[in-house]
Amino acid sequence: MTKIVSGEDYSGIRSDIVALLESARRAAARSVNALMTATYWEIGRCIVEFEQGGQERAVYGEALIQRLSVDLTRRFGRGFSPRNIEQMRQFYQCWPAEQIRQTLSGKLTTCKIPQTVSAELTPSLISQTPSAFSVDLPVLAQVFPLPWSAYVRLLSVKNEMARAFYETETLRGGWSVRQLDRQIGSQFYERTALSHNKAAMLQKGEASEPGDVLTPEQAIKDPFVLEFLNLKDEYSESDLEDALIQHLADFLLELGDDFSFVGRQRRLRIDDNWFRVDLLFFHRRLKCLVVIDLKVGKFSYADAGQMHLYLNYAREHWMKPGENPPVGLILCAEKGAAEAHYALEGLPNKVLAAEYQMVLPDEKLLAEELDKTRRELEARRLGSAGDAEGAE
């Protein structure tokens, strides 16, 4: 007969395993980020050294980035927009090879690696020719202890001294990317420089806020990591939201053959901020994209502003020649009430706006379907909870 492990014994081994898995996930996230950052630095080096190969190459620098963006995106998927590649180029310029060699040499000495090994590694670590990828990425990754998203944020700091300060404090204080972003936004460098008690300011800066902490899961789901690993990003913040989005997609497809599904949780990047569009459809009769955003809370003017941001982005980056401007649909599923709002501003004329309103599903119908679906989902959840309690 199998013996039952006592509660105290089981609690101990469970805690040990949970701690082990959480530690491993954090280590995995750090490892992926370091290798990604080293790779992007090396890409930036290749571009800069190619441009330095002659005046003609320097003149066509922008064309080079555009062409690389097309080819790399075709080969590796997302993550190689012209802006991203330009940031890799800037990354190398802000952390040049000579600085990296010095940093690595110091690390090798600190680790007490034999001098002969250090001498062999350092010169060959960074190849002198951009076409020869003899760089040892795992070794180079040791130089970049921060995640790539942190370096991207640091690149926005134009003052070199301020950038070095934020990098140092991020390492010293163990800041997350969110904390780094908050400190840069609050001009922590300038405030510290003006302070008469700099030590107190630095100590105060170490304190984190609840929103600063990143879990291992959040680190792995970092947009940059997902792009680098070519992983799909399809997840929602809650089971309810996920279920509502799925039902809305099915419902719109059932309305007829006008709606064609394009994507779900479609990610877009504006400056260095990331957003997600819950659903993206194409309306065949109107010949336009339909951007759908679900809000579990109450509708606000901020939601409308965000939708117009999405529409401007879709018009510039997703709309194809011959298509009409995209239309936005904001669905709010606050408990006890549901609303649906079309964002039609920005259309070139009133006739087109009237046609959109005539062809698109009625807002009241969508709101009623959303409210009904939410009530059904909540009733199902409560029923499942009751069954579970009865089984106990």
Secondary structure as the mmCIF struct_conf table of DSSP 4:
data_model
#
loop_
_struct_conf.conf_type_id
_struct_conf.id
_struct_conf.beg_label_comp_id
_struct_conf.beg_label_asym_id
_struct_conf.beg_label_seq_id
_struct_conf.end_label_comp_id
_struct_conf.end_label_asym_id
_struct_conf.end_label_seq_id
HELX_LH_PP_P HELX_LH_PP_P1 THR A 2 SER A 6
HELX_RH_AL_P HELX_RH_AL_P1 GLY A 7 GLU A 51
TURN_TY1_P TURN_TY1_P1 GLN A 52 GLY A 53
HELX_RH_AL_P HELX_RH_AL_P2 GLN A 55 VAL A 59
TURN_TY1_P TURN_TY1_P2 TYR A 60 TYR A 60
HELX_RH_AL_P HELX_RH_AL_P3 GLY A 61 PHE A 76
BEND BEND1 ARG A 78 GLY A 79
HELX_RH_AL_P HELX_RH_AL_P4 PRO A 82 CYS A 94
BEND BEND2 TRP A 95 TRP A 95
HELX_RH_AL_P HELX_RH_AL_P5 ALA A 97 THR A 110
TURN_TY1_P TURN_TY1_P3 CYS A 111 LYS A 112
HELX_RH_AL_P HELX_RH_AL_P6 GLN A 115 LEU A 125
BEND BEND3 ILE A 126 ILE A 126
BEND BEND4 GLN A 128 THR A 129
TURN_TY1_P TURN_TY1_P4 PRO A 130 SER A 131
HELX_RH_AL_P HELX_RH_AL_P7 LEU A 137 LEU A 140
HELX_RH_3T_P HELX_RH_3T_P1 ALA A 141 VAL A 143
BEND BEND5 LEU A 146 LEU A 146
HELX_RH_AL_P HELX_RH_AL_P8 TRP A 148 LEU A 155
TURN_TY1_P TURN_TY1_P5 SER A 156 SER A 156
HELX_RH_AL_P HELX_RH_AL_P9 GLU A 160 GLY A 173
TURN_TY1_P TURN_TY1_P6 GLY A 174 GLY A 174
HELX_RH_AL_P HELX_RH_AL_P10 VAL A 177 GLY A 185
TURN_TY1_P TURN_TY1_P7 SER A 186 GLN A 187
HELX_RH_AL_P HELX_RH_AL_P11 PHE A 188 LEU A 194
BEND BEND6 HIS A 196 HIS A 196
HELX_RH_AL_P HELX_RH_AL_P12 LYS A 198 GLY A 205
TURN_TY1_P TURN_TY1_P8 GLU A 206 GLU A 206
HELX_RH_3T_P HELX_RH_3T_P2 PRO A 210 ASP A 212
HELX_RH_AL_P HELX_RH_AL_P13 PRO A 216 ILE A 220
TURN_TY1_P TURN_TY1_P9 LYS A 221 LYS A 221
HELX_RH_AL_P HELX_RH_AL_P14 PRO A 223 PHE A 228
TURN_TY1_P TURN_TY1_P10 LEU A 229 ASN A 230
BEND BEND7 GLU A 237 SER A 238
HELX_RH_AL_P HELX_RH_AL_P15 ASP A 239 GLU A 254
TURN_TY1_P TURN_TY1_P11 LEU A 255 LEU A 255
BEND BEND8 ASP A 257 ASP A 258
STRN STRN1 PHE A 259 ILE A 270
TURN_TY1_P TURN_TY1_P12 ASP A 271 ASP A 272
STRN STRN2 ASN A 273 HIS A 283
TURN_TY1_P TURN_TY1_P13 ARG A 284 LYS A 287
STRN STRN3 CYS A 288 LYS A 295
BEND BEND9 VAL A 296 GLY A 297
HELX_RH_AL_P HELX_RH_AL_P16 TYR A 301 HIS A 317
TURN_TY1_P TURN_TY1_P14 TRP A 318 TRP A 318
HELX_LH_PP_P HELX_LH_PP_P2 MET A 319 LYS A 320
TURN_TY1_P TURN_TY1_P15 PRO A 321 GLY A 322
HELX_LH_PP_P HELX_LH_PP_P3 GLU A 323 PRO A 326
STRN STRN4 VAL A 327 CYS A 332
TURN_TY1_P TURN_TY1_P16 LYS A 335 GLY A 336
STRN STRN5 GLU A 339 ALA A 343
TURN_TY1_P TURN_TY1_P17 GLU A 345 GLY A 346
BEND BEND10 PRO A 348 PRO A 348
HELX_RH_AL_P HELX_RH_AL_P17 LYS A 350 VAL A 359
BEND BEND11 LEU A 360 LEU A 360
HELX_LH_PP_P HELX_LH_PP_P4 PRO A 361 ASP A 362
HELX_RH_AL_P HELX_RH_AL_P18 GLU A 363 ALA A 391
#
